[in-house]
Amino acid sequence: MSPKDLLLALVVVLAWGVNFVVIKVGLHGVPPLLLGALRFALAAFPAVLFVKRPKLPLRWLIAYGATISFGQFAFLFTAMYVGMPAGLASVVLQAQAFFTLVFAAMFLGERFRAQNVVGLLIAAGGLALIGMQSSGSGALGMTAAGFVLTLCAACSWALGNIVTKKVGKVDLVGLVVWASLVPPLPFLVLSYFMEGPQRIGAALSGIGATSVGAIVYLAFVATLLGYSLWSRLLSKYPASQVAPFSLLVPIVGLASASLLLGEQLTAAEIYGALLVMAGLAVNVFGGWVKARLAGARS
């Protein structure tokens, strides 16, 4: 990978890692479902006027928007609103990698490899350790509801990954932009019934510069810029060379949450996060290590 593209990969990691802190900041002034509606409305307009619609059936575009865009962030925003710390959210959300393996086996007939099983077991141990701290009494006051909802967000992301696999090669930027048309309406409907028109009106009429900045970051930096750069890297390099950079996102998430929000993890939460990261590393690099060892023996 060229130095320029390496820098772009690190920009994506930074944008997606800090994203969790920005969500937490945005939730201080805007309720979660309304925040989701505003994020994707801004991500869709005016971008749809300039980005060509990807060539795929409408049902797959809706499926992608309903899973990765709506489902993932409806659960994630609500999780962080009800007590999921930003740093831990960036770690637990990576369970999507293992949900993807399970769904790929169920819906696509893909088989588990040894490194997938080992990585899954290690990460599951880490998630169990983090989940045991979700009584609200830990250093960060993580709630059980926040933890479970973050896992639901990871599950929605994984379902979106299966949709992506089904549609095959497609312009990722176009997919993200046009799929962003799907979430605003269901977000607004849920916001109306669950958060109420008075709360919506109060949030919009009293919205401050911090909340506006958070929405702009989520729409343009985390969504449009992040996915644009990521798709560029995937188009130039093998996925096996690009995907490992995603392992850095939780590290940036934890570091930025500590520096900017003052979040401090308990010892158990640190060990759990390390186990999740170790499981992800085994899942990503296990096949390569196994092949190298087999080559060395032959």
C-alpha positions in Angstrom: 0.0 0.0 0.0 1.4 3.4 -1.0 2.1 6.0 1.8 -0.8 8.1 0.5 -3.3 5.3 0.7 -2.0 4.2 4.1 -2.7 7.8 5.2 -6.2 7.5 3.8 -6.8 4.3 5.6 -5.7 5.9 8.9 -8.1 8.8 8.1 -11.0 6.4 7.9 -9.9 4.6 11.1 -9.8 8.0 12.9 -13.1 9.1 11.4 -14.9 5.9 12.4 -13.2 5.7 15.8 -14.0 9.2 16.9 -17.6 8.7 15.5 -18.6 7.1 18.9 -17.6 10.1 20.9 -19.5 12.4 18.4 -22.6 10.2 18.8 -22.4 10.6 22.6 -22.0 14.4 22.2 -24.9 14.6 19.7 -27.2 12.7 22.1 -26.8 15.4 24.7 -29.0 17.7 22.7 -31.0 15.5 20.3 -32.9 12.3 21.2 -31.5 9.1 19.6 -34.2 8.4 16.9 -34.4 12.0 15.8 -30.6 12.1 15.6 -30.7 9.1 13.3 -33.3 10.8 11.1 -31.2 14.0 10.8 -28.0 12.1 10.2 -29.3 10.1 7.2 -31.4 12.9 5.8 -28.2 15.0 5.6 -26.2 12.1 4.2 -28.8 11.6 1.4 -29.3 15.2 0.5 -27.9 16.7 -1.6 -25.6 13.8 -2.4 -28.3 11.8 -4.3 -28.3 14.6 -6.8 -24.7 14.1 -7.7 -24.0 10.4 -7.0 -25.3 7.8 -9.5 -27.7 5.2 -8.2 -26.0 1.8 -8.0 -27.2 -0.8 -10.5 -29.2 -3.2 -8.2 -32.8 -4.1 -7.6 -34.8 -1.7 -5.4 -35.4 -4.5 -2.8 -31.7 -4.9 -2.1 -31.2 -1.1 -1.8 -34.1 -1.1 0.8 -32.7 -4.1 2.5 -29.2 -2.5 2.9 -30.8 0.8 4.1 -33.0 -1.1 6.6 -30.2 -3.1 8.1 -26.8 -1.3 8.1 -28.3 2.2 8.0 -31.6 2.1 10.0 -31.3 -1.0 12.2 -27.7 -0.6 13.2 -28.0 3.0 14.2 -31.5 2.9 15.7 -30.1 0.3 18.1 -26.7 1.9 18.6 -27.9 5.4 19.2 -30.5 4.2 21.7 -27.9 2.0 23.4 -25.6 4.9 23.9 -28.5 7.0 25.1 -29.5 4.5 27.8 -26.1 4.0 29.1 -23.6 2.3 26.7 -20.3 4.2 27.0 -18.8 5.4 23.7 -15.5 3.4 24.1 -17.1 0.1 24.9 -19.7 0.6 22.2 -16.8 0.8 19.6 -15.6 -2.6 20.9 -18.9 -4.5 21.4 -20.1 -3.4 18.0 -17.3 -5.4 16.4 -19.3 -8.5 17.3 -20.7 -7.9 13.8 -17.8 -9.8 12.4 -18.9 -12.9 14.2 -22.6 -12.4 13.6 -21.7 -12.1 9.9 -20.0 -15.5 10.0 -23.1 -17.1 11.6 -25.5 -15.5 9.1 -23.2 -16.3 6.1 -23.4 -20.0 7.2 -27.2 -19.8 7.6 -28.1 -17.8 4.5 -25.2 -18.3 2.1 -24.0 -21.8 3.0 -20.5 -20.6 3.8 -18.5 -22.9 6.1 -16.7 -22.0 9.3 -12.9 -22.3 9.2 -10.8 -23.2 12.3 -9.6 -19.6 12.8 -13.2 -18.4 12.7 -14.3 -20.7 15.5 -11.3 -19.9 17.6 -11.7 -16.2 17.1 -15.4 -16.4 17.8 -14.9 -18.3 21.1 -12.2 -15.8 22.2 -14.3 -12.8 21.4 -17.4 -14.4 23.0 -15.4 -14.7 26.2 -14.6 -11.0 26.0 -18.2 -10.0 25.3 -19.3 -12.2 28.3 -16.8 -10.5 30.5 -18.0 -7.0 29.4 -21.6 -8.0 29.7 -21.1 -9.1 33.3 -20.2 -5.5 34.1 -23.5 -4.2 32.7 -25.2 -3.6 36.0 -24.8 0.2 35.9 -22.4 0.0 38.9 -19.1 -0.1 37.0 -16.8 2.7 36.4 -18.8 3.9 33.4 -22.2 3.0 34.6 -22.9 0.7 31.6 -26.4 -0.6 31.6 -27.6 -4.1 30.6 -30.0 -2.5 28.1 -27.2 -0.5 26.5 -25.1 -3.7 26.2 -27.9 -5.8 24.7 -28.9 -3.0 22.3 -25.3 -2.6 21.1 -25.3 -6.4 20.3 -28.6 -5.8 18.4 -26.8 -3.1 16.4 -24.0 -5.5 15.6 -26.5 -8.0 14.5 -28.2 -5.5 12.1 -24.8 -4.6 10.7 -24.1 -8.2 10.1 -27.4 -8.7 8.3 -26.4 -5.7 6.1 -23.1 -7.4 5.4 -25.0 -10.4 4.1 -27.1 -8.1 1.8 -23.8 -6.6 0.5 -22.5 -10.1 -0.3 -25.8 -10.9 -2.1 -25.6 -7.8 -4.3 -22.0 -8.5 -5.3 -19.7 -5.9 -6.7 -21.4 -2.5 -6.6 -20.3 1.2 -6.2 -20.1 1.4 -2.4 -20.4 5.1 -2.3 -23.6 5.1 -4.4 -25.0 2.3 -2.2 -24.4 4.2 1.0 -25.8 7.5 -0.4 -28.9 6.0 -2.0 -29.6 3.7 0.9 -29.5 6.7 3.2 -32.9 7.6 1.7 -34.4 4.6 3.5 -33.8 5.4 7.2 -35.1 9.0 7.7 -38.9 8.2 7.4 -38.9 5.1 9.8 -36.6 7.1 12.2 -39.1 10.0 12.2 -42.1 7.7 12.7 -40.5 6.0 15.6 -39.3 9.3 17.0 -42.8 10.7 16.8 -44.4 7.8 18.7 -41.5 7.0 21.1 -39.9 10.4 21.8 -43.0 12.5 21.1 -43.8 15.6 19.1 -43.1 17.9 22.1 -39.6 16.5 22.6 -38.9 16.7 18.8 -40.0 20.3 18.7 -38.0 21.2 21.7 -34.9 19.5 20.3 -35.2 21.2 16.9 -36.0 24.7 18.3 -33.3 24.6 20.9 -30.6 22.8 18.8 -27.2 24.2 19.5 -23.9 24.4 17.6 -22.5 21.3 19.2 -25.5 19.2 18.1 -25.4 20.6 14.6 -21.7 19.9 14.4 -22.3 16.3 15.6 -24.9 15.8 12.9 -22.7 17.2 10.2 -19.8 15.0 11.3 -22.0 11.9 11.4 -23.4 12.6 7.9 -20.4 13.9 6.0 -17.3 12.6 7.8 -18.3 9.2 9.3 -20.8 8.3 6.5 -19.9 9.9 3.2 -16.1 10.6 3.6 -15.5 7.3 5.5 -17.2 5.1 3.0 -15.9 6.9 0.0 -12.3 6.5 1.1 -12.9 2.9 2.2 -14.5 2.0 -1.1 -11.5 3.6 -2.9 -9.1 1.4 -0.9 -11.1 -1.8 -1.6 -11.1 -1.0 -5.3 -7.3 -0.7 -5.4 -6.2 -3.4 -2.9 -7.3 -6.9 -1.9 -9.9 -7.0 0.9 -7.4 -9.0 3.0 -5.0 -6.0 2.9 -7.7 -3.4 3.7 -9.9 -5.2 6.3 -7.3 -5.4 9.1 -7.4 -1.6 9.4 -10.9 -2.0 10.9 -9.2 -3.6 13.9 -7.9 -0.1 14.8 -11.3 1.5 15.0 -12.1 0.2 18.6 -8.7 1.3 19.7 -9.3 4.8 18.5 -12.8 4.6 19.9 -11.5 3.7 23.4 -8.7 6.2 23.3 -10.9 9.1 22.1 -13.6 8.3 24.6 -11.0 8.4 27.4 -9.3 11.6 26.2 -12.5 13.5 25.2 -15.1 12.2 27.5 -13.0 11.0 30.4 -14.3 7.4 30.2 -12.3 5.0 32.3 -12.7 1.2 32.1 -12.7 -1.2 34.9 -10.1 -3.9 34.9 -12.7 -6.5 33.8 -13.9 -4.3 30.9 -10.2 -3.8 29.8 -9.6 -7.6 29.8 -12.9 -8.1 27.9 -12.0 -5.5 25.3 -8.6 -7.1 24.8 -10.2 -10.5 24.3 -12.7 -9.1 21.7 -9.8 -7.5 19.9 -7.7 -10.8 20.1 -10.7 -12.7 18.7 -11.0 -10.3 15.8 -7.3 -10.6 15.1 -7.5 -14.4 15.1 -10.4 -14.2 12.7 -8.7 -11.8 10.3 -5.1 -13.1 10.4 -5.6 -16.8 11.5 -5.8 -18.1 7.9 -2.7 -16.2 6.9 -0.8 -17.5 9.9 -2.0 -21.1 9.3 -0.9 -20.9 5.6 2.5 -19.5 6.5 3.1 -22.3 9.1 2.0 -25.0 6.6 4.4 -23.5 4.0 7.2 -23.5 6.5 6.7 -27.2 7.2 6.6 -28.2 3.6 
